[in-house]
Amino acid sequence: MEHFDQILERASARHGGEAALRRLIATPLLSASELAAIPDDRWLSSFTMSLFQSGFVWKVIQDKWPDFERAFFGFDPHKMLLLDEQHLDRLNHDAGIVRHAKKIAAVPVNAQMVLELGQHHGGFGAFVAAWPKNDVVGLWQQIRRHGKLLGGNIAPYALRRLGVDTFLFTGDVSAYLQHHGVVDAALGSQKGMNQAQVAFNTWREQSGLSLSEISKTIAFSMG
């Protein structure tokens, strides 16, 4: 496995030097106390935004997001649990949002996930804040296991949006990990994710950078 200095050097050379690269990879991250203070509705909102952006034009979802907030009552998880078939049907005919029946139906399930995982921590944000920093893939898996349609990069994008330090299996990052033999299993598999986690933990020790910055550096080192 390459030492991270080699990856950083290559990415810097391709993007105007290390100072310029560091500006490109800068990622706002929150402290544990700041994450714990984020209300449950904001976590559900972020998961839902990532879910609807998956396979769709991101800007369209962003432009429509005020209507999503209206249609889903500000993503209050307790209110989402009260949605019945009649209300879901109304949402599927709401022109203000993207009408996708499976994704709409996933929102109450993911509301239950947010409440359940946060139940013994004082909120979902506190649950995330307490999760071991060297096992971010374990956090993804917990969210995917208890939620609905939150696999792939959907949960990681939602987490990073709110200031959680996480890497992403973007096309460039995935290509790097596989081409350089960092992983020898599918990245969606338990083995592949664990191998990637070990590599990112090593690179963090070598560089002192966050997982998010490392992930972006790898992407910028490609092509």
LINLIN-V760816 format. One record per backbone hydrogen bond with DSSP energy under -0.5 kcal/mol. NH is the residue of the N-H (numbers start at 0). CO is the residue of the C=O. If there is no record, write none. Layout:
nh = {NH	NH}
co = {CO	CO}
This chain:
nh = {5	6	7	8	9	10	11	12	13	14	14	16	20	21	22	23	24	25	29	34	35	36	37	41	42	43	44	45	46	47	48	49	50	51	52	53	55	57	59	60	61	62	63	64	64	66	67	68	69	70	71	72	73	74	75	76	79	80	81	82	87	88	89	90	91	92	93	94	96	98	99	103	104	105	106	106	107	108	109	110	111	112	113	114	115	116	117	118	118	120	121	122	124	126	127	128	129	130	130	134	137	138	139	140	141	142	143	144	145	146	153	154	156	157	158	159	160	161	161	162	163	165	169	173	174	175	176	177	178	179	180	181	182	188	191	192	193	194	195	196	197	198	199	200	201	202	203	204	205	206	207	213	214	215	216	217	218	219	220	220	221}
co = {2	2	3	4	5	6	7	8	9	10	11	11	16	17	18	19	20	21	162	30	31	32	34	38	38	39	40	41	42	43	44	45	46	47	48	49	52	55	56	56	57	58	59	60	61	63	63	64	65	66	67	69	68	71	72	74	75	76	78	79	83	84	85	86	87	89	90	92	93	96	97	99	100	101	102	103	103	104	105	106	107	108	109	110	111	112	113	114	115	117	117	117	37	122	123	124	125	126	127	131	134	134	135	136	137	138	139	140	141	142	150	149	152	153	154	155	156	157	158	159	158	163	167	169	170	171	172	173	174	175	177	176	176	185	185	188	189	190	191	192	193	194	195	196	197	198	199	200	201	202	203	209	210	211	212	213	214	215	216	217	218}
